[in-house]
Amino acid sequence: MTSPGGNGSNRPQTWSTRLLGAFTSPRGTSGTSGESPDRGEVLPVEERKAAMSGLDPMEAKWSLGAFVLATVAGIAIPAYIITDNKVTKRGKDTIAVAPDAKLLGALLLVLCAIGFVALWRRKRTLVAFDLFLLGFGFTLFVGLVGFVFILLGGWLLLRAWRLNKYGTTNSKAIAAQVRDRPRGRDRKEAAKTAGKSTAKTPARSGTSKPPTANKRYTPKAAPRKKIPKPTE
Protein backbone atom coordinates (compact mmCIF):
# COMPACT_ATOMS: atom_id res chain seq x y z
CA MET A 1 0.00 0.00 0.00
CA THR A 2 1.47 3.33 -1.00
CA SER A 3 1.47 6.31 1.28
CA PRO A 4 -0.71 9.29 0.27
CA GLY A 5 2.13 11.78 0.70
CA GLY A 6 5.86 11.98 0.60
CA ASN A 7 8.08 10.33 -2.03
CA GLY A 8 5.48 7.73 -2.96
CA SER A 9 2.70 10.19 -3.74
CA ASN A 10 3.17 9.80 -7.51
CA ARG A 11 3.07 6.00 -7.45
CA PRO A 12 -0.18 4.31 -8.56
CA GLN A 13 -2.49 3.15 -5.80
CA THR A 14 -2.94 -0.53 -5.14
CA TRP A 15 -6.29 -2.29 -5.53
CA SER A 16 -6.70 -2.53 -1.75
CA THR A 17 -6.26 1.24 -1.39
CA ARG A 18 -8.80 1.89 -4.11
CA LEU A 19 -11.23 -0.57 -2.57
CA LEU A 20 -10.86 1.00 0.86
CA GLY A 21 -11.34 4.47 -0.58
CA ALA A 22 -14.47 3.42 -2.46
CA PHE A 23 -16.17 2.42 0.80
CA THR A 24 -14.75 4.93 3.29
CA SER A 25 -13.95 8.11 1.35
CA PRO A 26 -16.49 10.97 1.51
CA ARG A 27 -19.06 10.85 -1.26
CA GLY A 28 -20.79 13.91 -2.64
CA THR A 29 -24.08 12.04 -3.11
CA SER A 30 -24.28 10.70 0.39
CA GLY A 31 -25.79 13.87 1.85
CA THR A 32 -22.90 14.47 4.21
CA SER A 33 -20.06 16.90 3.80
CA GLY A 34 -17.38 14.35 4.71
CA GLU A 35 -16.52 16.09 7.98
CA SER A 36 -17.11 14.10 11.11
CA PRO A 37 -19.72 15.61 13.46
CA ASP A 38 -17.52 14.53 16.39
CA ARG A 39 -15.55 17.76 16.07
CA GLY A 40 -18.25 19.66 17.96
CA GLU A 41 -19.75 21.59 15.06
CA VAL A 42 -23.54 21.73 15.42
CA LEU A 43 -25.34 21.11 12.16
CA PRO A 44 -28.30 23.34 11.27
CA VAL A 45 -31.76 21.79 11.33
CA GLU A 46 -32.09 21.64 7.55
CA GLU A 47 -28.88 19.56 7.22
CA ARG A 48 -29.55 17.04 9.99
CA LYS A 49 -31.82 14.74 7.97
CA ALA A 50 -29.18 14.30 5.26
CA ALA A 51 -26.49 13.62 7.88
CA MET A 52 -28.70 11.03 9.58
CA SER A 53 -29.30 9.09 6.37
CA GLY A 54 -25.60 8.98 5.43
CA LEU A 55 -22.39 7.80 7.07
CA ASP A 56 -19.28 9.77 7.94
CA PRO A 57 -15.79 8.33 7.19
CA MET A 58 -15.29 6.95 10.71
CA GLU A 59 -18.63 5.13 10.69
CA ALA A 60 -17.90 3.81 7.21
CA LYS A 61 -14.54 2.37 8.34
CA TRP A 62 -16.08 0.59 11.32
CA SER A 63 -18.88 -0.78 9.17
CA LEU A 64 -16.45 -1.96 6.50
CA GLY A 65 -14.36 -3.78 9.11
CA ALA A 66 -17.49 -5.41 10.50
CA PHE A 67 -18.62 -6.65 7.09
CA VAL A 68 -15.16 -7.99 6.25
CA LEU A 69 -15.05 -9.83 9.57
CA ALA A 70 -18.57 -11.16 8.99
CA THR A 71 -17.59 -12.44 5.53
CA VAL A 72 -14.52 -14.25 6.85
CA ALA A 73 -16.44 -15.69 9.81
CA GLY A 74 -19.40 -16.61 7.60
CA ILE A 75 -17.10 -18.81 5.54
CA ALA A 76 -14.79 -20.18 8.26
CA ILE A 77 -17.27 -21.08 11.01
CA PRO A 78 -19.77 -23.05 8.86
CA ALA A 79 -16.87 -24.79 7.07
CA TYR A 80 -15.41 -25.89 10.41
CA ILE A 81 -18.78 -27.14 11.62
CA ILE A 82 -19.43 -29.02 8.38
CA THR A 83 -16.04 -30.79 8.41
CA ASP A 84 -16.04 -31.57 12.13
CA ASN A 85 -19.71 -32.45 12.78
CA LYS A 86 -21.39 -33.90 9.73
CA VAL A 87 -23.81 -36.01 11.77
CA THR A 88 -24.67 -35.70 15.44
CA LYS A 89 -25.85 -38.90 17.14
CA ARG A 90 -28.27 -38.77 20.03
CA GLY A 91 -29.21 -42.27 21.02
CA LYS A 92 -31.20 -43.93 18.26
CA ASP A 93 -31.88 -40.65 16.42
CA THR A 94 -29.37 -38.86 14.20
CA ILE A 95 -29.39 -35.14 13.43
CA ALA A 96 -27.63 -33.87 10.27
CA VAL A 97 -25.64 -30.73 11.08
CA ALA A 98 -24.07 -30.05 7.66
CA PRO A 99 -27.23 -28.91 5.77
CA ASP A 100 -28.16 -26.41 8.48
CA ALA A 101 -24.64 -25.01 8.63
CA LYS A 102 -24.51 -24.66 4.83
CA LEU A 103 -27.85 -22.87 4.75
CA LEU A 104 -26.94 -20.48 7.55
CA GLY A 105 -23.52 -19.80 6.04
CA ALA A 106 -25.09 -18.96 2.69
CA LEU A 107 -27.56 -16.63 4.42
CA LEU A 108 -24.73 -14.83 6.21
CA LEU A 109 -22.84 -14.32 2.95
CA VAL A 110 -25.97 -12.88 1.31
CA LEU A 111 -26.36 -10.46 4.23
CA CYS A 112 -22.70 -9.45 3.89
CA ALA A 113 -23.20 -8.71 0.18
CA ILE A 114 -26.24 -6.56 1.00
CA GLY A 115 -24.22 -4.78 3.67
CA PHE A 116 -21.39 -3.95 1.25
CA VAL A 117 -23.86 -2.47 -1.23
CA ALA A 118 -25.58 -0.45 1.51
CA LEU A 119 -22.20 0.79 2.76
CA TRP A 120 -21.16 1.82 -0.75
CA ARG A 121 -24.44 3.75 -1.10
CA ARG A 122 -24.01 5.26 2.41
CA LYS A 123 -27.39 4.06 3.67
CA ARG A 124 -27.21 4.23 7.46
CA THR A 125 -30.54 2.56 8.19
CA LEU A 126 -29.89 -0.37 5.87
CA VAL A 127 -26.36 -0.84 7.21
CA ALA A 128 -27.57 -0.88 10.83
CA PHE A 129 -30.43 -3.27 10.03
CA ASP A 130 -28.03 -5.58 8.17
CA LEU A 131 -25.66 -5.58 11.15
CA PHE A 132 -28.56 -6.57 13.42
CA LEU A 133 -29.41 -9.53 11.17
CA LEU A 134 -25.77 -10.61 11.03
CA GLY A 135 -25.57 -10.42 14.82
CA PHE A 136 -28.66 -12.57 15.28
CA GLY A 137 -27.29 -15.06 12.74
CA PHE A 138 -23.90 -15.36 14.45
CA THR A 139 -25.48 -15.89 17.86
CA LEU A 140 -26.38 -19.39 16.65
CA PHE A 141 -22.66 -20.13 16.23
CA VAL A 142 -20.80 -17.87 18.65
CA GLY A 143 -22.90 -15.65 20.89
CA LEU A 144 -20.16 -13.12 21.67
CA VAL A 145 -19.41 -12.44 17.99
CA GLY A 146 -23.10 -11.90 17.30
CA PHE A 147 -23.48 -9.32 20.07
CA VAL A 148 -20.55 -7.33 18.64
CA PHE A 149 -22.46 -6.79 15.38
CA ILE A 150 -25.65 -5.93 17.27
CA LEU A 151 -23.82 -3.33 19.37
CA LEU A 152 -22.27 -1.78 16.27
CA GLY A 153 -25.70 -1.43 14.63
CA GLY A 154 -27.09 0.14 17.79
CA TRP A 155 -24.13 2.54 17.89
CA LEU A 156 -24.96 3.75 14.38
CA LEU A 157 -28.60 4.34 15.31
CA LEU A 158 -27.57 6.14 18.51
CA ARG A 159 -25.39 8.53 16.55
CA ALA A 160 -28.28 9.17 14.14
CA TRP A 161 -30.54 10.04 17.11
CA ARG A 162 -27.92 12.44 18.46
CA LEU A 163 -27.61 14.12 15.09
CA ASN A 164 -31.36 14.57 14.91
CA LYS A 165 -31.75 16.00 18.40
CA TYR A 166 -28.52 17.90 18.99
CA GLY A 167 -27.00 18.33 15.53
CA THR A 168 -23.72 16.70 16.60
CA THR A 169 -22.33 13.47 18.04
CA ASN A 170 -19.67 15.14 20.15
CA SER A 171 -20.26 14.36 23.83
CA LYS A 172 -18.90 17.70 25.06
CA ALA A 173 -21.08 19.70 22.68
CA ILE A 174 -24.15 17.67 23.66
CA ALA A 175 -23.39 18.16 27.37
CA ALA A 176 -23.09 21.92 26.81
CA GLN A 177 -26.48 22.02 25.05
CA VAL A 178 -28.15 20.01 27.80
CA ARG A 179 -26.60 22.25 30.46
CA ASP A 180 -27.86 25.41 28.76
CA ARG A 181 -31.42 24.14 28.26
CA PRO A 182 -33.95 24.84 31.06
CA ARG A 183 -35.14 21.83 33.02
CA GLY A 184 -38.28 20.91 34.93
CA ARG A 185 -39.82 23.91 36.68
CA ASP A 186 -37.57 26.38 34.89
CA ARG A 187 -38.88 25.16 31.53
CA LYS A 188 -42.52 25.45 32.67
CA GLU A 189 -41.99 28.91 34.16
CA ALA A 190 -40.28 30.11 30.98
CA ALA A 191 -43.19 28.85 28.90
CA LYS A 192 -45.73 30.55 31.21
CA THR A 193 -43.90 33.87 31.18
CA ALA A 194 -43.60 33.74 27.40
CA GLY A 195 -47.33 33.06 27.08
CA LYS A 196 -48.25 35.90 29.46
CA SER A 197 -46.00 38.38 27.68
CA THR A 198 -47.54 37.60 24.31
CA ALA A 199 -51.06 37.89 25.76
CA LYS A 200 -50.42 41.21 27.49
CA THR A 201 -48.69 42.89 24.57
CA PRO A 202 -50.86 42.44 21.48
CA ALA A 203 -49.50 43.54 18.16
CA ARG A 204 -50.47 47.12 17.32
CA SER A 205 -49.91 48.59 13.92
CA GLY A 206 -50.83 52.31 13.71
CA THR A 207 -54.10 53.73 14.96
CA SER A 208 -57.05 51.46 15.52
CA LYS A 209 -59.94 51.83 13.09
CA PRO A 210 -63.59 51.42 13.99
CA PRO A 211 -65.18 48.22 12.74
CA THR A 212 -66.91 48.49 9.40
CA ALA A 213 -70.36 47.13 8.73
CA ASN A 214 -70.53 43.77 7.10
CA LYS A 215 -72.91 43.82 4.15
CA ARG A 216 -73.73 40.17 4.57
CA TYR A 217 -74.61 39.98 8.24
CA THR A 218 -75.59 43.60 9.12
CA PRO A 219 -79.33 44.19 8.48
CA LYS A 220 -80.44 47.33 6.77
CA ALA A 221 -81.69 50.08 9.00
CA ALA A 222 -85.45 50.74 8.91
CA PRO A 223 -86.46 53.90 7.07
CA ARG A 224 -87.30 56.85 9.30
CA LYS A 225 -90.93 57.82 9.53
CA LYS A 226 -91.75 61.35 8.47
CA ILE A 227 -93.46 63.38 11.20
CA PRO A 228 -96.39 65.33 9.75
CA LYS A 229 -96.27 69.07 10.27
CA PRO A 230 -98.92 70.45 12.63
CA THR A 231 -101.75 72.20 10.85
CA GLU A 232 -103.10 75.52 12.09
C-alpha positions in Angstrom: 0.0 0.0 0.0 1.5 3.3 -1.0 1.5 6.3 1.3 -0.7 9.3 0.3 2.1 11.8 0.7 5.9 12.0 0.6 8.1 10.3 -2.0 5.5 7.7 -3.0 2.7 10.2 -3.7 3.2 9.8 -7.5 3.1 6.0 -7.5 -0.2 4.3 -8.6 -2.5 3.2 -5.8 -2.9 -0.5 -5.1 -6.3 -2.3 -5.5 -6.7 -2.5 -1.7 -6.3 1.2 -1.4 -8.8 1.9 -4.1 -11.2 -0.6 -2.6 -10.9 1.0 0.9 -11.3 4.5 -0.6 -14.5 3.4 -2.5 -16.2 2.4 0.8 -14.8 4.9 3.3 -13.9 8.1 1.3 -16.5 11.0 1.5 -19.1 10.8 -1.3 -20.8 13.9 -2.6 -24.1 12.0 -3.1 -24.3 10.7 0.4 -25.8 13.9 1.8 -22.9 14.5 4.2 -20.1 16.9 3.8 -17.4 14.3 4.7 -16.5 16.1 8.0 -17.1 14.1 11.1 -19.7 15.6 13.5 -17.5 14.5 16.4 -15.5 17.8 16.1 -18.2 19.7 18.0 -19.7 21.6 15.1 -23.5 21.7 15.4 -25.3 21.1 12.2 -28.3 23.3 11.3 -31.8 21.8 11.3 -32.1 21.6 7.5 -28.9 19.6 7.2 -29.6 17.0 10.0 -31.8 14.7 8.0 -29.2 14.3 5.3 -26.5 13.6 7.9 -28.7 11.0 9.6 -29.3 9.1 6.4 -25.6 9.0 5.4 -22.4 7.8 7.1 -19.3 9.8 7.9 -15.8 8.3 7.2 -15.3 6.9 10.7 -18.6 5.1 10.7 -17.9 3.8 7.2 -14.5 2.4 8.3 -16.1 0.6 11.3 -18.9 -0.8 9.2 -16.4 -2.0 6.5 -14.4 -3.8 9.1 -17.5 -5.4 10.5 -18.6 -6.7 7.1 -15.2 -8.0 6.2 -15.1 -9.8 9.6 -18.6 -11.2 9.0 -17.6 -12.4 5.5 -14.5 -14.3 6.8 -16.4 -15.7 9.8 -19.4 -16.6 7.6 -17.1 -18.8 5.5 -14.8 -20.2 8.3 -17.3 -21.1 11.0 -19.8 -23.1 8.9 -16.9 -24.8 7.1 -15.4 -25.9 10.4 -18.8 -27.1 11.6 -19.4 -29.0 8.4 -16.0 -30.8 8.4 -16.0 -31.6 12.1 -19.7 -32.4 12.8 -21.4 -33.9 9.7 -23.8 -36.0 11.8 -24.7 -35.7 15.4 -25.8 -38.9 17.1 -28.3 -38.8 20.0 -29.2 -42.3 21.0 -31.2 -43.9 18.3 -31.9 -40.6 16.4 -29.4 -38.9 14.2 -29.4 -35.1 13.4 -27.6 -33.9 10.3 -25.6 -30.7 11.1 -24.1 -30.0 7.7 -27.2 -28.9 5.8 -28.2 -26.4 8.5 -24.6 -25.0 8.6 -24.5 -24.7 4.8 -27.9 -22.9 4.7 -26.9 -20.5 7.5 -23.5 -19.8 6.0 -25.1 -19.0 2.7 -27.6 -16.6 4.4 -24.7 -14.8 6.2 -22.8 -14.3 3.0 -26.0 -12.9 1.3 -26.4 -10.5 4.2 -22.7 -9.5 3.9 -23.2 -8.7 0.2 -26.2 -6.6 1.0 -24.2 -4.8 3.7 -21.4 -4.0 1.3 -23.9 -2.5 -1.2 -25.6 -0.4 1.5 -22.2 0.8 2.8 -21.2 1.8 -0.8 -24.4 3.7 -1.1 -24.0 5.3 2.4 -27.4 4.1 3.7 -27.2 4.2 7.5 -30.5 2.6 8.2 -29.9 -0.4 5.9 -26.4 -0.8 7.2 -27.6 -0.9 10.8 -30.4 -3.3 10.0 -28.0 -5.6 8.2 -25.7 -5.6 11.2 -28.6 -6.6 13.4 -29.4 -9.5 11.2 -25.8 -10.6 11.0 -25.6 -10.4 14.8 -28.7 -12.6 15.3 -27.3 -15.1 12.7 -23.9 -15.4 14.4 -25.5 -15.9 17.9 -26.4 -19.4 16.6 -22.7 -20.1 16.2 -20.8 -17.9 18.6 -22.9 -15.6 20.9 -20.2 -13.1 21.7 -19.4 -12.4 18.0 -23.1 -11.9 17.3 -23.5 -9.3 20.1 -20.6 -7.3 18.6 -22.5 -6.8 15.4 -25.6 -5.9 17.3 -23.8 -3.3 19.4 -22.3 -1.8 16.3 -25.7 -1.4 14.6 -27.1 0.1 17.8 -24.1 2.5 17.9 -25.0 3.8 14.4 -28.6 4.3 15.3 -27.6 6.1 18.5 -25.4 8.5 16.5 -28.3 9.2 14.1 -30.5 10.0 17.1 -27.9 12.4 18.5 -27.6 14.1 15.1 -31.4 14.6 14.9 -31.7 16.0 18.4 -28.5 17.9 19.0 -27.0 18.3 15.5 -23.7 16.7 16.6 -22.3 13.5 18.0 -19.7 15.1 20.2 -20.3 14.4 23.8 -18.9 17.7 25.1 -21.1 19.7 22.7 -24.1 17.7 23.7 -23.4 18.2 27.4 -23.1 21.9 26.8 -26.5 22.0 25.0 -28.1 20.0 27.8 -26.6 22.2 30.5 -27.9 25.4 28.8 -31.4 24.1 28.3 -34.0 24.8 31.1 -35.1 21.8 33.0 -38.3 20.9 34.9 -39.8 23.9 36.7 -37.6 26.4 34.9 -38.9 25.2 31.5 -42.5 25.5 32.7 -42.0 28.9 34.2 -40.3 30.1 31.0 -43.2 28.8 28.9 -45.7 30.6 31.2 -43.9 33.9 31.2 -43.6 33.7 27.4 -47.3 33.1 27.1 -48.3 35.9 29.5 -46.0 38.4 27.7 -47.5 37.6 24.3 -51.1 37.9 25.8 -50.4 41.2 27.5 -48.7 42.9 24.6 -50.9 42.4 21.5 -49.5 43.5 18.2 -50.5 47.1 17.3 -49.9 48.6 13.9 -50.8 52.3 13.7 -54.1 53.7 15.0 -57.1 51.5 15.5 -59.9 51.8 13.1 -63.6 51.4 14.0 -65.2 48.2 12.7 -66.9 48.5 9.4 -70.4 47.1 8.7 -70.5 43.8 7.1 -72.9 43.8 4.1 -73.7 40.2 4.6 -74.6 40.0 8.2 -75.6 43.6 9.1 -79.3 44.2 8.5 -80.4 47.3 6.8 -81.7 50.1 9.0 -85.4 50.7 8.9 -86.5 53.9 7.1 -87.3 56.9 9.3 -90.9 57.8 9.5 -91.7 61.4 8.5 -93.5 63.4 11.2 -96.4 65.3 9.7 -96.3 69.1 10.3 -98.9 70.5 12.6 -101.7 72.2 10.9 -103.1 75.5 12.1 
